[in-house]
Amino acid sequence: MVGAMENPPRPMPFSAFEWLVSGRYLRARRREGFISVIAGFSFLGIMLGVATLIIVMAVMNGFRKELIDKIVGMNGHLLLQPIEQPLTDWKDVTERISQVPGIRLAAPVVDGPALASSVHNASGVLVRGIRPDDLNKLASISSNVQQGSLDGFEQGQGVAIGRRLADQLSLRAGDNITLVAPSGAVTSKGAAPRIKPYKVAAVFSLDMSEYDSVMVFMPLAEAQAYFNRADDVSAIEIFIEASPDRVDEFRRPVADAAGRPVFLVDWRRRTSAFFAALQVERNVMFLILTLIVLVAALNIVSGLIMLVKDKGSDIAILRTVGASRGAIMRVFLIAGAAIGVVGTLTGLLVGMLVCLNIEAIRQFLSWLTNTELFPPKLYFLSKLPAEIDFGETAAVVIMALTLSFLATLYPSWRAARLDPVEALRYG
């Protein structure tokens, strides 16, 4: 019995006592107001850093996903171009490629520049000849027709144009648009421009200004005649069923199925400069915004050091009544980590809420400031997208929690090393 009294059992680590003391220290009294202010700034810094990181990463992911969907929805995952001789056997090549497993669509196209004009305005455009059945299979076009229909297009009676081009030329479905190609009929004085009016059968919108303002779709047979390509096509656009990032798996099967010398270009190569710039911007933003969390973590260090200095007498008393160095260290670990955990979780909640309502927030800020935030002509998209990647979000949360925990180690160690005698003498 005496031995038991001389060696009382030590409390378990992170006991209720340690949590109680930590909570008491976080509720600073009036004379400790400055420490409370530092803790508040640390909390706000971590919350804003985490929320901003989540929002920026989600918007960057949204931009990438939306742009990939728009680009490959219009241009295909692979572009097959002829080598050595024109693609006069395009029907057979298209049929063989369509039989490759995983190929959703192989669409022969004829591309050419032209000047589109109306009685109101004129604009340079890219005319794309495509078979009517292939155009109907492009959901990005067929499911986004805002005026008219593709029925007339299927009968070769008109063209389909983008909404921004229609607005620029003040045209609606049923109006006439005049297309001027630089090279037309060959005369004794050279090639004369080809000028021909067409009926606007349909007006579509991809919500991507890069395409809505320049694309004109024309039946393939009419485009071959218009650009003097009676027997061949410019290229074959190939669409796969798998993820766009798996396009490399189809290069060899498609090349073998072509049965002739061809040059294959995938969507990443066609837009490499744009997506490389987007990735660099994304990485730089991540590093810059991580500094916000780091600064907030350093605020935790300074706040805890000041708290240890102020609580020197309390620490000495706790040590004299039996609290171990480990217990003192855990008290301040809990106090500092609480700021980081609560700040991180609050930032996670704020970031998720903003991401889920990002477009409404953009419209409200545009109305409030009377300016157009993220203009479509500059950012190619008509609305601000946000795609939450749960892996990246988890990485942000883990990084913030880790930095917050590391920030508490030195002040907690310093509190545990405090000499009770010195603290009581000079405290």
Secondary structure, 3 states (H helix, E strand, C coil): CHHHHHCCCCCCCCCHHHHHHHHHHHCCCHHHHHHHHHHHHHHHHHHHHHHHHHHHHHHHHHHHHHHHHHHHHHHCCEEEEECCCCECCHHHHHHHHHCCCCEEEEEEEEEEEEEEECCCCEEEEEEEEECHHHHHHCHHHHCCEEEECCHHHHCCCCEEEEHHHHHHHCCCCCCEEEEEECCCCEECCEECCEEEEEEEEEEECCCEHHHHCCEEEEEHHHHHHHCCCCCCECEEEEEECCCHHHHHHHHHHHHHHHCCCEEEEEHHHHCHHHHHHHHHHHHHHHHHHHHHHHHHHHHHHHHHHHHHHHCHHHHHHHHHCCCCHHHHHHHHHHHHHHHHHHHHHHHHHHHHHHHHCHHHHHHHHHHHHCCCCCCHHHHCECCCCCCCCHHHHHHHHHHHHHHHHHHHHHHHHHHHCCCHHHHHHHC
